[in-house]
Amino acid sequence: MLGAFDDTMAELYTVISELRQNVVDSGNGQVASNDAETQRQDAAKRAAIQQEQANAADSGSGFFASIGHFFGDVASDLVHGDVGSAFTDAGHDLDAAWNSPAFWSDLETGLRDVAIVAAAAGSVILTAGAAGIVVGAGIAAAVTTVTVTAEAGAALAGIKTGEFAANAEDASAGATQATNRMTELQELTTDVIADLKDADKSHQQSLQVLTQAMQTNDATIVAPASMTVKG
């Protein structure tokens, strides 16, 4: 009967030991999974920040710098008689300008300034005409053309700067989302570790109770046997 008790206790000890190890393995697996996901989110955050910076209004070469690069590269290639490189470099410079937020921001600002100045000049012409001052029709038409063209160009450049701004906003939102996810994963990992410690402590206490019960049982068996031998 007492031997059967020990067998039962031993089976329970084995079950609890296995359960304890399974909980530890599961907890460690969850922590490792959270760590891997955190690394992915961190990489996504850094990529989003880079994307946001690349689409910022001051990113890239401005209007005059872009124009300077274009004419400088082409002139240098032509001076050296390398026509092929002139076309290649021109293409690269134009592509860089097209993808430069600073270029379009400068262009939009510049064209709006031109439109403002031209519109002011138009007002002066109208005032002069009202005052009886004769202004050439060609000048008036030119001012009107400059105003309309500059306003249209500024509007088109504004569309491009708006695209960059939208991209930067999306990237910023992505970085924020990645940050929030990393915070969530950190909290989950903290909870998993805390639960793992509590479960392991509980299992350890159960194993100690079982060990103590088996020791008590063994002592109960040994004591009568000793008394019988002495008698």
Disulfide bonds with the S-S distance in Angstrom:
none
